[in-house]
């Protein structure tokens, strides 16, 4: 396993250990890690891509939760 893969596993675990309402805050770091893996020619697991999509949707929803009505 590469260092990037190990780093990604640690980040994945940290995200899953975080309260669901705050997980979206890790989206920028996850995006960076995905890009680094792709640039290095490493395969990004489907579960990581799925988590990234979920965090993106959560981040968008969080923006609307903070809008004044």
N, C-alpha and C positions, 0 to 999 in steps of 0.2 A: 504494500500500500504506500501511496505517496503522502507527503506532508499535506498537500491540498486535500486529499481524500480524508485524512485524519482530522484536519481542521473543519471540513464540512460535516463530518460525523459529530464532532463536538458542538458545532453551531446548531445542527439539527436537534440534538438532545437538549441544548439550552432553550431553544424555541419551544419544544414540546413541554418542557418543564415550567414554562412561563404561563401565567394566567392568560386565558384565551382573549380577554379584552385588551391585552397589551402586546400580544405576539406580533401584530402588524408593525410594531416599532423596530423589529429586526429585519424588515423587508430590505432596506438599503444594504445592510451587511450581507444578506443572503444573495441579493443581486450581484454584489461585488464578487462574492465567492463563486457564483455560477460563471460569471464572466472570466474569472481567473482560470477556472477549470477548463472552460472552452478554449481559451487562448493557449493553454498548455496542451491541448489536444486530448484532454481526458473526457471520459463519458460522464455526463451528469445523470444520476439515477432519476427515474421517473417520479419516485416519491418526493425527491427534492424539487423537481419542476412543479409537481402538484401542490406542494406546500407553498412554493413561491406564488402560484396563481391564487391560492387561498389567502395568503397574506396581502396580496395586491387588492383583492376584493374587500378584505377587511379594512385596509387603509382607506379605500374609497368610501366605504360605509362610515368609517369614523369621521371623515370630513363632513358628512351630512349630519352626523349626530351632534356636531358642534355648531351648526348653523342656527342663528337666531330665527325664531318663528314670528 
